[in-house]
Amino acid sequence: MDMTPEFIMLAFTLVLALVQILWAASARTRELGMKWNAGARDGETPPPGPLAGRLMRAQANLFETLPIFAAAVIMARIEGVDSQLTFVGTHLYFFGRLVYLPLYAFGVAYVRSLAWVVSLAGLIMVIAALFV
C-alpha cells in the first residue's frame, strides 16, 4: 500500500520532531558540556541560554499539537475522508512548523507567530475534514 500525501506529511513532521529534540539537546550540551550530558543530572541545572531556551520552547510547542495532528491524520485515513482539505491542511501544518523552528530559534518575532497560525490553520483543516 502506498503512503498517502497526508501520511507523508505526518512522517516528515515526525522527522522534524526528532530534529527539534536533537537541536535542543545539542544546544544545551554546548552550554553545559559533555560531562553534564553524560551525567545523572541530579543537581540543580542552570537555566538555558537564549538559543537553547528558544529551541526547548519550540520543541514543547510542537509537542502540544503533534499528538492532535497525528490522531487527526490517522483518523482521516481510517475513515476514508482524505480530501483536498486534508491534503492542504497537512501541508500547511508541516511547512508552518518547519518555518516556525528557525524563526523561533533566531528570535524572529511576529513572523514566527504567523508561521504558527499557518500550522494551526492546517491542523484545523484536517480536523474539519473529519466532520464534513
Phi, psi and omega per residue, in radians:
M1 nan 2.290 3.114
D2 -1.362 2.563 3.091
M3 -1.302 2.425 3.069
T4 -1.280 2.793 3.061
P5 -1.003 -0.601 3.126
E6 -1.144 -0.725 3.104
F7 -1.196 -0.589 3.076
I8 -1.097 -0.757 3.110
M9 -1.135 -0.645 3.062
L10 -1.108 -0.755 3.124
A11 -1.096 -0.741 3.093
F12 -1.101 -0.636 3.122
T13 -1.160 -0.637 3.086
L14 -1.155 -0.670 3.065
V15 -1.112 -0.743 3.095
L16 -1.042 -0.689 3.103
A17 -1.070 -0.730 3.095
L18 -1.135 -0.708 3.090
V19 -1.040 -0.737 -3.137
Q20 -1.146 -0.714 3.095
I21 -1.053 -0.842 -3.087
L22 -1.193 -0.680 -3.124
W23 -1.169 -0.773 3.115
A24 -1.121 -0.770 3.134
A25 -1.121 -0.693 3.129
S26 -1.127 -0.753 3.123
A27 -1.112 -0.707 3.141
R28 -1.172 -0.701 3.114
T29 -1.140 -0.670 3.084
R30 -1.066 -0.617 3.138
E31 -1.266 -0.760 -2.969
L32 -1.859 -0.214 3.076
G33 1.626 2.831 -3.128
M34 -1.154 -0.570 -3.136
K35 -1.073 -0.751 3.089
W36 -1.100 -0.792 -3.092
N37 -1.080 -0.690 -3.108
A38 -1.445 -0.264 -3.069
G39 -1.408 -3.137 -3.104
A40 -1.388 -0.257 3.127
R41 1.003 0.711 -3.105
D42 -1.307 -0.592 -3.078
G43 -1.376 -3.123 3.102
E44 -1.257 2.280 -3.117
T45 -1.658 2.324 3.109
P46 -1.107 2.688 3.113
P47 -1.107 2.667 -3.127
P48 -1.218 2.695 3.027
G49 -1.286 3.131 -3.061
P50 -1.001 -0.883 -3.094
L51 -1.170 -0.870 -3.135
A52 -1.058 -0.708 3.124
G53 -1.088 -0.767 3.120
R54 -1.144 -0.704 3.124
L55 -1.142 -0.677 3.116
M56 -1.164 -0.695 3.113
R57 -1.209 -0.660 3.095
A58 -1.113 -0.696 3.106
Q59 -1.114 -0.817 3.128
A60 -1.066 -0.668 3.133
N61 -1.115 -0.755 3.087
L62 -1.077 -0.756 -3.069
F63 -1.195 -0.266 3.057
E64 -1.232 -0.620 -3.072
T65 -1.867 -0.303 -3.087
L66 -1.006 -0.763 3.110
P67 -1.097 -0.629 3.122
I68 -1.177 -0.771 3.123
F69 -1.062 -0.861 -3.126
A70 -1.049 -0.793 3.139
A71 -1.086 -0.739 -3.121
A72 -1.134 -0.738 3.127
V73 -1.118 -0.785 -3.141
I74 -1.135 -0.767 3.120
M75 -1.093 -0.714 3.134
A76 -1.071 -0.701 3.134
R77 -1.189 -0.817 -3.127
I78 -1.060 -0.716 -3.114
E79 -1.436 -0.104 3.109
G80 1.218 0.542 -3.133
V81 -1.832 0.389 3.035
D82 -1.031 2.303 -3.065
S83 -2.721 -3.049 3.049
Q84 -1.034 -0.602 3.139
L85 -1.118 -0.792 3.127
T86 -1.254 -0.617 3.115
F87 -1.071 -0.930 -3.131
V88 -1.160 -0.730 -3.127
G89 -1.049 -0.779 -3.133
T90 -1.177 -0.633 3.112
H91 -1.194 -0.740 3.100
L92 -1.081 -0.755 3.141
Y93 -1.056 -0.922 -3.081
F94 -1.081 -0.901 -3.060
F95 -1.215 -0.545 3.028
G96 -1.088 -0.782 3.126
R97 -1.175 -0.660 -3.136
L98 -1.108 -0.761 3.132
V99 -1.254 -0.630 -3.119
Y100 -1.021 -0.702 -3.026
L101 -1.037 -0.990 -3.139
P102 -1.183 -0.546 3.104
L103 -1.090 -0.747 3.109
Y104 -1.207 -0.785 -3.099
A105 -0.989 -0.659 -3.075
F106 -1.767 0.233 2.977
G107 1.241 0.544 3.127
V108 -1.476 1.921 -3.112
A109 -1.393 2.862 3.050
Y110 1.168 -1.001 3.118
V111 -1.122 -0.656 3.071
R112 -1.007 -0.780 3.134
S113 -1.127 -0.623 3.087
L114 -1.113 -0.736 3.095
A115 -1.074 -0.685 3.109
W116 -1.121 -0.724 3.122
V117 -1.104 -0.695 3.092
V118 -1.045 -0.799 -3.138
S119 -1.138 -0.676 3.102
L120 -1.131 -0.711 3.092
A121 -1.054 -0.724 3.099
G122 -1.089 -0.755 3.107
L123 -1.063 -0.779 3.137
I124 -1.102 -0.646 3.114
M125 -1.084 -0.770 -3.133
V126 -1.130 -0.752 3.114
I127 -1.125 -0.731 -3.139
A128 -1.053 -0.611 3.138
A129 -1.060 -0.416 3.136
L130 -1.245 -0.302 -3.037
F131 -1.988 -0.025 -3.134
V132 -1.838 nan nan
